[in-house]
Amino acid sequence: MAGNGYYELIEDTFEKVEMALESLPDDVDIRSAEGVINATFGNGVVFVFSRQPPTEQLWLATPGGGFHYAWHDQRSDWLDTKSGDSFYSFLEQELVTHTGMVLDWSDQ
């Protein structure tokens, strides 16, 4: 990824994630600082989203484990570096699994 493309993509992604989490019915405690978003849900579950500028990746930590995503221009999506799964789809699955809440990206 040439130039500042990564920073623009990660900014947009973090903004979408924050807006989506804020739209959930649960009162999610969202703390954002220095390239990291910590989201604590009502049931105590924590998701951590972090920027990784040296590798130009997006990392997600959930009770299900740690996951690394790289941007793919052809798919216009962050894809898991091991499974190839979409970040957005995976986040939806993890939220249902660990919080029982459904995230709707169509509003974002």
URNOR-V99661 format. One record per backbone hydrogen bond with DSSP energy under -1.0 kcal/mol. NH is the residue of the N-H (numbers start at 1). CO is the residue of the C=O. If there is no record, write none. Layout:
# URNOR-V99661
NH;CO + NH;CO
This chain:
# URNOR-V99661
5;2 + 8;4 + 9;5 + 10;6 + 11;7 + 12;8 + 13;9 + 14;10 + 15;11 + 16;12 + 17;13 + 18;14 + 19;15 + 20;16 + 21;17 + 22;18 + 23;19 + 24;21 + 28;26 + 29;40 + 31;38 + 33;36 + 36;33 + 37;49 + 38;31 + 39;47 + 40;29 + 41;45 + 44;41 + 47;39 + 48;61 + 49;37 + 50;59 + 51;35 + 52;57 + 56;52 + 57;52 + 58;69 + 59;50 + 60;67 + 61;48 + 62;65 + 65;62 + 67;60 + 69;58 + 70;79 + 72;77 + 76;72 + 77;72 + 79;70 + 80;85 + 81;68 + 84;80 + 87;78 + 90;86 + 91;87 + 92;88 + 93;89 + 94;90 + 95;91 + 96;92 + 97;93 + 98;94 + 99;95 + 100;95 + 108;105
